[in-house]
Amino acid sequence: MHFRSILVATCVCVLMSVSITTSVQAASPQKRAKIIKMMEISGGFAVADAMMRSVSDVIINTLSEREGKPVSKKLVTKMQDATSTLMRKHFGSYLDRLIPLYDNTFGEEEIDVILAFYTSPTGRKMVKNLPQLMAGGQVVAQQWMELLQPELNSAIQSVVEEFLRENGGTLAG
């Protein structure tokens, strides 16, 4: 299950990076600064940090399952430190890839409205509670997928069996 999570997370990241880097027009320096400010005050950087901790946790859990016992806390700390160091080192390139997504999605006036929201009491409450909401959402999504897993497996098996019947017993072409 954890390997599947790593694979899905990797695919999502690859797809996001492909779509983000397709931008042909760069944001003006003024708009870029507003986008960065929006990301800072909306908790976007904290979300990215939480996502990396989550990826690190998945890797650690996968290693623990492979070993059949929990990995050393020292290893966990070293892995988290290595991940964090690498992310900080390349954070500028992350922004360079992420800013076009915001630039293509929001006009400068819309960014001004978003900035106004996030500096309001309700916006600050949203930022404060977003990590808990996201963590809770991850748990709900995982539980939901576990509920669907048997039915999903059955549906996929049926599709594959039908495809094999229709294509002479081969999954190729």
C-alpha positions as CSV (number, residue, x, y, z in Angstrom):
1,M,0.0,0.0,0.0
2,H,2.8,2.5,0.9
3,F,4.7,1.7,-2.3
4,R,1.5,2.5,-4.2
5,S,1.2,5.8,-2.3
6,I,4.8,6.7,-3.2
7,L,4.1,5.8,-6.9
8,V,0.9,7.9,-7.0
9,A,2.6,10.9,-5.2
10,T,5.5,10.7,-7.7
11,C,3.2,10.6,-10.7
12,V,1.2,13.5,-9.4
13,C,4.4,15.5,-8.9
14,V,5.7,14.7,-12.4
15,L,2.3,15.7,-13.9
16,M,2.3,18.9,-12.0
17,S,5.8,19.8,-13.0
18,V,5.0,19.1,-16.6
19,S,1.9,21.3,-16.6
20,I,3.6,24.0,-14.5
21,T,6.6,24.3,-16.8
22,T,4.5,24.8,-19.9
23,S,4.0,28.4,-19.1
24,V,5.4,30.6,-22.0
25,Q,4.9,34.0,-20.4
26,A,6.7,35.0,-17.2
27,A,5.1,36.9,-14.4
28,S,6.1,40.6,-14.1
29,P,8.5,41.2,-11.1
30,Q,5.6,43.0,-9.3
31,K,3.2,40.1,-9.9
32,R,5.9,37.5,-8.9
33,A,6.4,39.3,-5.6
34,K,2.6,39.3,-4.9
35,I,2.4,35.6,-5.8
36,I,5.3,34.9,-3.3
37,K,3.6,37.0,-0.6
38,M,0.3,35.2,-1.3
39,M,2.0,31.8,-1.0
40,E,3.7,32.9,2.3
41,I,0.6,34.3,4.0
42,S,-1.8,31.6,2.7
43,G,0.4,28.9,4.3
44,G,1.5,27.5,1.0
45,F,5.1,27.1,2.1
46,A,3.9,25.3,5.3
47,V,1.8,23.0,3.1
48,A,4.9,22.2,1.0
49,D,6.9,21.5,4.1
50,A,4.1,19.2,5.5
51,M,4.0,17.4,2.1
52,M,7.7,16.6,2.3
53,R,7.4,15.3,5.8
54,S,4.5,13.2,4.6
55,V,6.6,11.8,1.7
56,S,9.5,11.1,4.2
57,D,7.0,9.3,6.5
58,V,5.8,7.1,3.6
59,I,9.4,6.2,2.8
60,I,10.2,5.4,6.4
61,N,7.0,3.3,6.8
62,T,7.9,1.4,3.6
63,L,11.4,0.7,4.9
64,S,9.9,-0.4,8.3
65,E,7.6,-2.8,6.5
66,R,10.4,-4.2,4.4
67,E,12.5,-4.7,7.5
68,G,9.6,-6.2,9.4
69,K,10.2,-3.8,12.3
70,P,10.4,-0.1,12.9
71,V,13.6,1.6,11.6
72,S,15.9,3.4,14.0
73,K,14.8,6.8,15.2
74,K,18.3,8.0,14.4
75,L,17.7,6.9,10.7
76,V,14.3,8.7,10.7
77,T,16.0,11.9,12.0
78,K,18.8,11.6,9.4
79,M,16.3,11.0,6.6
80,Q,14.1,14.0,7.6
81,D,17.2,16.2,7.9
82,A,18.5,15.1,4.5
83,T,15.1,15.7,2.9
84,S,14.8,19.1,4.6
85,T,18.3,20.2,3.5
86,L,17.7,19.1,-0.1
87,M,14.4,21.0,-0.2
88,R,15.9,24.2,1.2
89,K,18.8,23.9,-1.3
90,H,16.4,23.7,-4.3
91,F,13.5,25.9,-3.0
92,G,14.2,28.6,-5.5
93,S,13.7,26.2,-8.4
94,Y,10.5,25.0,-6.7
95,L,9.2,28.6,-6.8
96,D,10.3,29.0,-10.4
97,R,8.2,26.1,-11.3
98,L,5.2,27.0,-9.1
99,I,4.9,30.7,-9.8
100,P,3.7,30.1,-13.4
101,L,0.9,28.0,-12.1
102,Y,-0.4,30.9,-10.0
103,D,0.5,33.4,-12.8
104,N,-1.6,31.5,-15.3
105,T,-4.5,30.9,-12.9
106,F,-4.9,34.4,-11.3
107,G,-4.8,37.9,-12.6
108,E,-3.0,40.5,-10.6
109,E,-6.3,42.0,-9.4
110,E,-7.4,38.6,-8.2
111,I,-4.2,38.1,-6.3
112,D,-4.8,41.5,-4.6
113,V,-8.3,40.2,-3.5
114,I,-6.7,36.9,-2.3
115,L,-4.1,38.8,-0.3
116,A,-6.8,40.9,1.3
117,F,-8.7,37.7,2.3
118,Y,-5.6,36.1,3.8
119,T,-4.8,39.2,5.9
120,S,-8.4,39.3,7.2
121,P,-9.3,37.5,10.5
122,T,-11.2,34.8,8.5
123,G,-8.2,34.3,6.2
124,R,-5.8,34.1,9.1
125,K,-8.1,31.5,10.7
126,M,-8.1,29.5,7.5
127,V,-4.3,29.5,7.4
128,K,-4.1,28.5,11.1
129,N,-6.4,25.6,10.6
130,L,-5.3,24.4,7.1
131,P,-2.7,21.9,8.3
132,Q,-5.2,20.2,10.5
133,L,-7.8,20.2,7.8
134,M,-5.3,18.8,5.3
135,A,-4.1,16.1,7.7
136,G,-7.7,15.2,8.5
137,G,-8.5,15.1,4.8
138,Q,-5.7,12.7,4.1
139,V,-7.0,10.4,6.8
140,V,-10.5,10.5,5.4
141,A,-9.2,10.0,1.8
142,Q,-7.1,7.0,2.9
143,Q,-10.1,5.5,4.8
144,W,-12.4,6.0,1.8
145,M,-9.9,4.4,-0.6
146,E,-9.6,1.4,1.8
147,L,-13.4,1.1,1.7
148,L,-13.4,1.2,-2.1
149,Q,-10.4,-1.1,-2.5
150,P,-12.3,-4.4,-2.7
151,E,-14.8,-3.0,-5.2
152,L,-12.1,-1.3,-7.1
153,N,-10.0,-4.5,-7.3
154,S,-13.0,-6.4,-8.6
155,A,-13.9,-3.8,-11.2
156,I,-10.3,-3.7,-12.4
157,Q,-10.1,-7.5,-12.5
158,S,-13.3,-7.6,-14.6
159,V,-12.0,-5.1,-17.0
160,V,-8.7,-7.0,-17.4
161,E,-10.4,-10.3,-17.9
162,E,-12.8,-8.9,-20.5
163,F,-9.9,-7.3,-22.3
164,L,-7.9,-10.6,-22.3
165,R,-11.0,-12.4,-23.7
166,E,-11.4,-9.7,-26.4
167,N,-7.6,-9.6,-27.3
168,G,-6.6,-13.2,-27.5
169,G,-5.3,-13.5,-23.9
170,T,-2.8,-10.7,-24.2
171,L,-2.6,-7.3,-22.5
172,A,-0.3,-5.9,-25.2
173,G,-1.4,-3.4,-27.9
